Amino acid sequence: MKKLFIALGMLCFCATVSAQGDWESLFNGKNLKGWKKLNGAAEYRIEDGAIVGVSRVNTPNTFLCTDKTYGDFILELSFKVDEGLNSGVQFRSNSKPDYRNGQVHGYQYEIDPSARAWSGGIYDEGRRGWLYPMTKNPCAQKAFKPGEWNKLRIEAIGDRIRTWLNGIPTADILDNADAAGFIALQVHGIGDNAAMEGKTVRWKNIRICTTDLETEKMPEICCLPQINCIPNTISEREAAQGWTLLWDGKTTDGWRGAKRADFPPSGWEIRNDMLCVQKSDGRESANGGDIVTTRKYKDFELVADFEITEGANSGIKYFVDPDMNKGEGSAIGCEFQILDDQRHPDAKLGVKGNRKLGSLYDLIPAPDNKPFRPGQFNTARIVVKGNHVEHWLNDVKLIEYDRNNQEWNALVAYSKYRDWPNFGNSESGYILLQDHGDEVHFKNIKIRELK
């Protein structure tokens, strides 16, 4: 890993030396001409040719924004941040009266001096949350230099956004949420923490290039993990890795009702790039009913983004046999539980929390300190390889287990599935999205079959 880290840095350095683009300075080193402050009351001043942001208690995130907006560009600057003060650089960001009364929202290059070390990651401020956490690229977490000047680079060209920190590539995403917006320097809110008041973050050597970007951009680095944030699409890299869409984002192709030959005529809808379970009376599979894939899967990796409305219950099931339960209720299979743990009563049932979000429902509990993002989309991942199964949430492994053994059968014997023959031991099965009578949204449902 260390050799890869050094090699990537050398590659970026060589590309920088050969740059040919025309660059424009965004800061004259003397005053804040061309910039304006939005949202909070933190202070911005000029010291020694740098913009200095100063934290202040009891004020929200504060942004110093360019008057001009930028679409495709390459941005470079140097920053230095006090220990403990989170910050960031906004780009392609906006402030609109009809969006949360002018709250700044859009892409943010993270500046994170904490032990988490997510500097260089990409966050969607005021909207979707993390797009590229640095758990995706852990070798770059050592790039940040505490107490020193650090150099960032952002390339935003079309739907492709890439970032660097001190010459080390940090993030790579595909996204089409915003094509243009302002650049902004953030002083993060500190709440009422008086010990943090007066902490500073500094920026200097702020320059941008908007021409000849194809000749100026860094070379491709295929070993850097890429995240595709464009809804319901498969990128070239994903296709090469064997990923396909399990839901195409437009039709019901590939899906049917769990207890019928066609797709349910009601209870489900396609809305704003989402496949939505409609709200009914909270009963299990009593409205539109569960839906399942039209074919079975054996060894696979499945990902799906889900959004829980307040108090909602749903789930993603696998190894499903729709013929096992012909009566009322949901089809039978292993379940990645989707639940509002704070508001739905099911969270208090079962044994030791085994009906909470991310759990193998009624069998194995997920930890309470899971990385759930309330009010946002979260990513479930289920990995099945032979008898080994894993549940992941937002790139954090929650549980793993092995089936088709004595321990598994004993676990099932003490669950609600005890009366279903050979539960969870099938070689293959259908994948299911559950209708539990609550509104839940799904998108970006993708699968790759493992060999």
Disulfide bonds with the S-S distance in Angstrom:
none
